[in-house]
Amino acid sequence: MTSPDDQALEWLVCLNDTEADDRLREEFARWHAVPEHARAWRQAEAFWNRLNPVTAEIRRRRRLSRRAAIAGGSALVLAPLALWLTRPGRFADYRTFAGETRELLLPDGSRVELAAGSALSLDYATKERRLALHLGEAFFQVAADPEQPFIVKAGQAEFIALGTAFNIRLFEDQVSLTVTEHRVLARRGQGESVVEEGHRLVIGGSLATHAQAVDTDTETAWRQGTLVFEAAPLGEVMDVLGRNAGWRVMISDRARRIPVTAMFKLSRLSDAPETIARTLPVRLSRLPGGVLVIRAE
């Protein structure tokens, strides 16, 4: 039996179908009358509204009288504006969009490659070179300068270069570091550890995992136009695919934990969600506005 959260996503897909009729809406009302179902629906609808503020506002206004709709007309402008203002990295120094990567030459001679859908800020003070990765993924090649430490903040962690090249990826409250040259000092709160070349450290939630040996070419394959995943959770996979293709993804809790091993060319991502749906126990729906809904079977 599917969970209420999965059922809520099912209803979201059904009610956004152009063929939804009164019978279907009555059936939804009976389902929604169950308190647990109502809670799951509120969560699904809240996420949908964050993804599509204009569409959500139009639906809301359909339920208003003509007079009330006119009085609330400014909300149609303010809702997407509020979302725009609160997105991570909105005022970052450097941004990339879907399908775009960018190479940056920093003032000290260091280089950064920004993956698609990423945001980065710089703060080069007298004694430190500080950067903040707000969103997405980046590869750093650091110019040596013992007098000015090179420090990248990402999520709740800081990474201090020790003569280094390394990759950082942000996913929700999780940040992963892959060191391709030399070492990096990883610090979170009062804890810190040195990550050696050829190792990956994942920090998320309240715990930090131990660094594990990895194939660094695989971990940074995005720089060569390929996305490679080895037993990665589907939630993270879809986050990376979404950043590169411009999709916005709603995924059920059960589906997001499914491990994925796959390889995708950045130049051919259009059918990737259908490929995943054919090979994993999930169902895929595409909604207006480039929204993908993925539920476990």
N, C-alpha and C positions, 0 to 999 in steps of 0.2 A: 504494500500500500504506500502510495507516495505521501511525503510529508506535506503539512499545510503550506510551507514555503514554496515547495515545488508546485503545488496546486495553484497558489497565487500567481506564479509566473505563467501557468497554463491559462488562467483566466485573463491575464494581461494580454496574452497573444490573441485569445478568442475575441475579447471585447474590442480590440483594435482592428479586427477583420472587417472589411467593408460589408460582409454578408451577415454580420451579427444582427439578430432580430429580437422581437419582444420576448419570444419564448426563451431564448438564450439568456436574456437579461433577467427574466423571472427565475430561471434556474440559478443564476449567479446570486440573486437576492437571497434565495434559500441557503445557498452555501455560505454566504457572507454573514448570515444570522448567527452562526456558531462563533462564540467569542474568540476562540483560537484562530479561526479562519479570518476574522476581522483584523486581528493583530497582524497576521501574515500579509494580508492585503494592504494594510497601512504601510508596511515596510516596502513592499513591492512598488506601490504607487508613489511613495516618497522618492524612491530611487529613480523611477521613470520621470517624475517631475523635474528632478535635478538634471536629467539628461536632456529633456525637451521642455524647457520652460515656456516657450511660445505655444507649442502644441497643447501643453497642460492648461495654459491660461485660456486658450480658445475653447477647450472642452468645458472649463469652469463657467465661462461667460455664456455658453449655450443654456446653462441652467438658470441664468439670471433673467430678470425682466429687462425689457429694452431700456427702461430708465436707469436701472442699476448698472447695466452694461456700459452705458454712456458715462456714468459717473466714475466707473472703475477703469476707464479706457487707458489711463496712464500705467496701470499694472502691466499691460502688454509690453510696454517699453522697459519698465523697471525690473521685471522678473529676469529677463536675459541679462540686463546690465548687472544685477546683483550677482548672478552666477559668474559673469565675466570678471568681476572685481575680486571674487573669492577663490578663483582657481589658483592652485599652487604655481608660483613662479610667474604670475601675470606681469609683474614689473621687473622681471629678471633682465640682466644685461644682454643675454644671448638666448634666443629661442629657436627651436626647429619645429616644423609642422609635419603632418602626415606625409610620408614618402620622401622626406627631406633629411639629409645629413649635412653636417657643416664642420669644416676644419678651422680652428682658431689658432692664431699665433699670438700668444700673450706678451705683455710688455717685457717680461724677463727672458723671453726666448723659449719658454715652455710651450707645448702644443697640446691642444685638446680636440678630440673628435667627438662631436655631439651626435648621438643617434636620433632617429625620428621621434617627434613628440617629447622633446627634452627641454629643460630650462636651467640656465647656469648664471650665477652672479659672481662678480669679482670684488674683493676689497684688499688692495695691496697697500698695507700700512708700512710704516718705517721698518718694523722688526719682523713682520710676518707677511707671507703671501697667502691670504685666505680666500677660499672659493666656497660656494654653496651650490650643490646640485639639488634643485627643488623638485625635479620631475624627470623621469626617464632614465637615461643611461649615457655614460661618457667614458672615453678612454683618454688617459693622461700620460704624457711623456714630459718628465720634469727636468728642467735645466738646473744643474747643480748650483747651489748658493748656500754654503754653510751658515751664513749670517742671517738668512731670511728663510725660516722653515716654510715649507709648502704644505698647507693644511686644507683638506676638503671636508666640509660638513655635508652629510647626507642622512636624512632622517634623524634618528637620535644618536648617531655615531659621528666621530671625527677620524679622519685618516691622515697620518703624517708621513710624507714621503721620506724614504731613507735612500736617496739616489736611485730613482725608480721609474718604472712604467707600470700602470695598473688600470683596471677597468672597474667601474662602479655601476650597479644597477639598482634602482629603487622600484619596489613593488609593494604598494599599500604601506604597512608598518614594518616592512622587511627591507634590509639593504644587504647586497652581496658585493664582496670585494674579491677580485681575481688579480693576483700579482704576476705580471709577465717578466719583470726584470727586478733583481735585487730584493728589497724588502719594504714593507709598509707597517707602521705602527698603527694598530686599530685601537680606538679608545671609545668607551661608552660609560658614562658616569665615572665611578671610581675604578672600573676594571679596564685593563688594557692587555694587548698581546701583540707580538710581532708575527706577521704573516710573511712566510718565505716565498721566493720565486717558485712558480708552478703550483701554487696552492690557492684555494678559494675558502673564504670565510663568509658565513651567512649569519647576520644578526637580525633577530626579529622577536617581537613580543618581549618577554622578560628575560630571555636567555640568549646566549651567544653559543653557536655550535663551535666545535673544534675545527680548525682549518683542515681541509682535505686536499690531497693531491688531485689535480685535474689536468685535462688536456687544454692548455691555454688557447691553442688555435681554435678549438671548438667553442670555448667560452666567449671568444671575441670574433667569431666568424661573421657577425653583422658588419664588421668593417670591410669585408670582402663581398658583401651583397648576399649573404646567406644567413638564415636563422637556424640554429641547431639546438635541439632540446634532447636531453637524456634523462628520462624518468622525472621530468619536471612536472609539477602540479598544473592541471589544466587552467586554473585561475591565472597563474603567472604566464603561461603560454599565450592565453587570450589577451592579457594585458600588453604583452610585447607585440603581438599581431595587430591589436587595435591601435597602438601608437604608430605603427608603420603604415597601416592601411586607412586610418581615419575612422575605424569603427568604434562604437561605444557598446560595451558589453555588459549584459545582465546575466549572471550565472548563478545557479543554485548552489547551496552549500555542499551538497553531495557531489555535484559535478565538478566543482572547483578543485577537489582533492584527488581526482583521477590522474594517475601518472601518465605522462605523454613522452614518447620517444619518436622524434620526427625531424625532418629537415625541409625547409621551405626557402625558395628563392625570393628575395625581396621584389624582384621584377615580376613575379607571378603569384601574388597573394590572393587574387580575387576569389579563387575557389577553395582556399585553405579551410574555411569553416565547414564547407560541405565535405571535404576530405576527412576532417576530424569527426564529423557526425557519422560518416560511413564506417569508420574504423573503431570508434569508441561507443560505449553504451550510453549515448546521449541523444537528445533531440534538439534540433536547431530551428529557430524561426527568425526571419528578418522582418523588422518593423520599420516604419518610415523614419527618415532622418539618420540612416546608417546605424540603427540600433540592432544588435544581435542578442537574442535570448537563447540561453543554453540550459537545458534541464536534464537531469539524470533519468534514465529509463527505469 
